Amino acid sequence: MAEMKTYTGGCHCGQVRYEATTDLAQVVTCNCSICHKLGSVLTFVPPEQFKSLSGADVVKSYQFNKKVINHLHCPTCGVESYATGKGPDGKPMYAVNLRCVDGVDLSTLKPFAYNGRDA
């Protein structure tokens, strides 16, 4: 079983920074129109496992399709390092883009391929 760890991450320019605590046991790629273009590799954490360090007051939200996910991007560099929404159980969650998390070797992960294009 993977170890629970607190990771730091953020956007390209550093204006948006956060901490997320996760075990990286469940990692997802999605083929919806936005995730496909972004190349997102995601892990999902509840609010108590996510802490904004900077930039939460400046991020810009983009919604599309069913408008249930807030795709949050830095207004300076444009990078979407996380999103917010609700999980399948209706509880709030953060979708953390692991491509924006410091020190994560994506080649060691085995993401589940979610078919968001047809969801």
C-alpha positions in Angstrom: 0.0 0.0 0.0 1.2 3.5 -0.9 2.3 5.8 1.9 0.3 8.9 2.8 2.5 12.0 2.3 2.1 15.8 2.0 3.2 17.2 -1.3 3.7 20.7 -2.4 2.8 22.0 -5.8 1.7 25.0 -7.9 1.7 26.8 -11.1 4.6 27.6 -13.4 5.3 31.2 -12.2 4.8 30.3 -8.5 1.9 32.6 -7.8 -0.3 29.6 -7.0 1.1 27.2 -4.3 -0.5 24.5 -2.2 0.0 21.4 -0.1 -2.0 18.2 -0.7 -1.9 15.1 1.4 -2.4 11.8 -0.5 -1.0 8.4 -0.9 -1.1 8.4 -4.7 -2.9 5.0 -4.6 -5.6 6.3 -7.0 -4.3 8.3 -9.9 -6.5 9.1 -12.9 -6.1 10.3 -16.5 -9.2 11.6 -18.3 -9.9 11.9 -22.0 -12.5 14.7 -21.7 -11.9 17.7 -23.9 -10.0 19.8 -21.3 -8.0 17.0 -19.5 -6.9 15.7 -22.9 -5.6 19.1 -24.0 -4.0 19.8 -20.6 -2.4 16.3 -20.2 -3.7 16.2 -16.7 -2.7 13.3 -14.4 -5.0 13.7 -11.3 -5.3 12.6 -7.8 -8.4 13.6 -5.7 -8.3 14.8 -2.1 -11.0 16.1 0.3 -10.7 19.7 1.5 -9.1 18.7 4.8 -6.2 17.2 2.9 -5.7 20.4 0.7 -4.2 23.6 1.9 -3.7 26.7 -0.2 -0.4 28.4 0.5 -0.9 31.3 -2.0 -2.9 32.4 -5.0 -6.4 31.1 -4.0 -7.6 34.6 -4.1 -6.4 35.2 -7.7 -7.1 32.0 -9.5 -9.6 32.2 -12.4 -12.3 29.6 -12.8 -13.3 28.0 -16.1 -16.4 25.7 -16.4 -17.7 23.9 -19.3 -20.2 21.1 -20.2 -22.2 20.3 -17.0 -20.4 23.2 -15.2 -19.8 21.1 -12.0 -16.0 21.4 -11.9 -14.1 24.7 -11.3 -11.0 24.4 -13.4 -8.8 26.9 -11.6 -5.8 28.5 -13.5 -3.2 31.1 -12.6 -4.0 34.5 -14.2 -0.3 35.1 -14.8 1.0 31.9 -16.4 -2.3 30.1 -17.2 -1.4 26.8 -15.6 -4.2 24.7 -14.1 -2.6 23.0 -11.1 -5.8 22.0 -9.4 -9.6 22.1 -9.7 -12.5 21.9 -7.3 -15.8 20.2 -7.5 -17.8 17.4 -5.9 -16.9 13.7 -5.9 -19.4 11.0 -7.0 -20.6 10.9 -3.4 -21.5 14.6 -3.6 -18.8 15.7 -1.1 -16.4 18.5 -2.0 -13.1 17.5 -3.5 -9.9 18.9 -5.0 -8.5 17.4 -8.2 -4.7 17.9 -8.0 -2.8 17.9 -11.3 0.2 15.7 -10.5 2.2 17.3 -13.3 2.2 20.4 -11.1 3.3 18.6 -7.9 6.9 18.9 -6.8 9.0 15.7 -6.8 6.4 13.2 -8.2 7.9 10.8 -10.8 4.9 10.1 -13.0 6.6 7.1 -14.6 6.2 5.2 -11.3 2.4 5.7 -11.3 -0.2 3.5 -12.9 -3.1 5.8 -13.6 -6.7 4.6 -14.3 -7.9 5.8 -17.6 -11.3 7.5 -17.0 -13.5 7.9 -20.1 -14.6 11.5 -19.5 -15.3 12.1 -23.1 -18.4 9.9 -22.9 -19.4 10.7 -19.3 
